[in-house]
Amino acid sequence: GPGKFKPKMSPRPPSGTKPKVVNPSRGKPYQPDPYYQTPEWRSLRIRTLQRDKRVCRYCGEFAHMADHVIPRKKGGPDALSNLVACCVACNKIAGNREFGNVELKKKWILTHRDL
């Protein structure tokens, strides 16, 4: 109906290929970082979740993800010192924003999240 958000899709691709989802904020196809499919990342993610006992460092809910405090795209390292366990909702809200440390990021997320 009117007012409902629908993600923009590129024109129908040839049969046998996947459609590209367009990022509504940029109008370009979203390209996942291939690093997140590597054994190195999988190991870091598991170690981060184990260290934080699968508790989101921002809101305290169950964590499924490891989040870069300083995003990779902003030069943040792929290191345990820059990773925290994170739930899906907090990770989505934080996006690719840059914060100086985990406490600043936590404060911003909790201000913008309906808990």
C-alpha positions as CSV (number, residue, x, y, z in Angstrom):
1,G,0.0,0.0,0.0
2,P,1.0,3.6,0.0
3,G,3.8,4.6,2.4
4,K,5.3,1.1,2.5
5,F,9.1,0.9,1.8
6,K,10.1,-1.4,-1.0
7,P,13.8,-1.9,-1.7
8,K,14.8,-1.0,-5.3
9,M,15.7,-3.9,-7.4
10,S,17.7,-3.6,-10.6
11,P,16.0,-4.8,-13.8
12,R,15.2,-8.5,-14.0
13,P,18.5,-10.3,-14.6
14,P,19.0,-13.1,-17.2
15,S,17.6,-16.4,-16.1
16,G,19.9,-18.3,-13.7
17,T,21.5,-15.2,-12.1
18,K,20.6,-13.5,-8.8
19,P,19.1,-10.0,-8.8
20,K,21.3,-7.3,-7.3
21,V,19.7,-5.6,-4.3
22,V,20.2,-1.8,-4.5
23,N,21.3,0.0,-1.3
24,P,18.5,2.7,-1.1
25,S,20.8,5.2,0.6
26,R,23.3,5.1,-2.3
27,G,21.5,3.8,-5.3
28,K,24.3,1.3,-6.0
29,P,24.3,-2.5,-5.7
30,Y,25.5,-3.7,-2.3
31,Q,28.7,-5.6,-2.7
32,P,29.5,-7.8,0.4
33,D,33.1,-7.8,1.4
34,P,34.7,-11.1,0.3
35,Y,36.8,-11.1,3.5
36,Y,33.8,-12.2,5.5
37,Q,33.8,-15.5,3.7
38,T,37.4,-16.4,4.6
39,P,38.6,-18.9,7.2
40,E,40.5,-16.0,8.9
41,W,37.3,-14.0,9.5
42,R,35.4,-17.1,10.6
43,S,38.0,-17.8,13.2
44,L,38.1,-14.2,14.5
45,R,34.3,-14.1,14.7
46,I,34.1,-17.4,16.7
47,R,36.9,-16.2,19.1
48,T,35.2,-12.8,19.6
49,L,31.8,-14.5,20.3
50,Q,33.5,-16.9,22.8
51,R,35.4,-14.1,24.5
52,D,32.2,-12.1,25.0
53,K,30.2,-15.2,25.9
54,R,27.8,-14.5,23.0
55,V,26.5,-11.4,24.7
56,C,26.1,-8.2,22.7
57,R,28.6,-5.6,24.1
58,Y,26.2,-2.8,23.2
59,C,22.7,-4.0,24.5
60,G,23.3,-7.3,26.4
61,E,21.1,-9.4,24.1
62,F,22.3,-12.7,22.5
63,A,25.0,-12.0,19.9
64,H,25.2,-13.7,16.6
65,M,27.9,-11.4,15.0
66,A,31.3,-9.9,15.6
67,D,31.4,-6.2,15.0
68,H,34.3,-4.0,14.1
69,V,34.3,-1.1,16.6
70,I,36.2,0.9,14.0
71,P,34.8,-0.3,10.6
72,R,37.0,-2.1,8.1
73,K,36.1,0.5,5.5
74,K,37.3,3.2,7.8
75,G,40.7,1.5,8.4
76,G,39.8,-0.5,11.5
77,P,41.9,-3.6,11.9
78,D,40.8,-7.2,11.8
79,A,41.9,-7.9,15.3
80,L,40.3,-9.1,18.6
81,S,41.1,-5.7,20.0
82,N,38.8,-4.0,17.5
83,L,36.0,-6.7,17.6
84,V,33.1,-7.1,19.9
85,A,30.2,-9.6,20.0
86,C,27.1,-7.9,18.6
87,C,23.4,-8.7,18.0
88,V,21.9,-8.2,14.6
89,A,19.9,-5.1,15.6
90,C,22.8,-3.2,17.1
91,N,25.0,-4.1,14.1
92,K,22.4,-2.8,11.7
93,I,21.9,0.5,13.6
94,A,25.7,1.1,13.8
95,G,26.1,0.7,10.1
96,N,29.5,2.0,8.8
97,R,29.7,4.9,11.3
98,E,33.0,5.5,13.0
99,F,33.3,6.0,16.7
100,G,36.5,6.4,18.8
101,N,35.9,3.5,21.1
102,V,33.4,0.8,22.1
103,E,31.8,3.0,24.8
104,L,31.1,5.9,22.4
105,K,29.6,3.4,19.9
106,K,27.5,1.8,22.6
107,K,26.1,5.1,23.8
108,W,25.2,6.1,20.2
109,I,23.6,2.7,19.4
110,L,21.5,2.7,22.6
111,T,20.3,6.3,22.0
112,H,19.1,5.3,18.5
113,R,17.7,1.8,19.3
114,D,14.2,1.2,20.7
115,L,14.8,-1.0,23.7
